[in-house]
Amino acid sequence: MWASSVNFDLTYAARSHVHSVFVFCCVPVLAVPTCAADIDWTKARAEAVQLLQELIRIDTTNPPVNERAVALQLQKLLESD
């Protein structure tokens, strides 16, 4: 029982970390001023979900701290747009 509790805590911590990266790095990019009528919200949601899934799959476990892989993925995304 203890092991599954630890696993849950690590999973929660990893998700929280990726969520923080997404909120602070991706949301400002998605918040580009535009007319609300021009936004395809279904497509935007699908793209955001896909991006978050890709970020969650990147191994950022310690040691060492591996956030660089997430940063490189976000850099590649931003440079492609």
Secondary structure as GFF3:
##gff-version 3
##sequence-region A 1 81
A	DSSP	alpha_helix	2	21	.	.	.	ID=ss1
A	DSSP	pi_helix	22	26	.	.	.	ID=ss2
A	DSSP	alpha_helix	27	30	.	.	.	ID=ss3
A	DSSP	three_ten_helix	36	38	.	.	.	ID=ss4
A	DSSP	alpha_helix	41	57	.	.	.	ID=ss5
A	DSSP	alpha_helix	67	80	.	.	.	ID=ss6
###
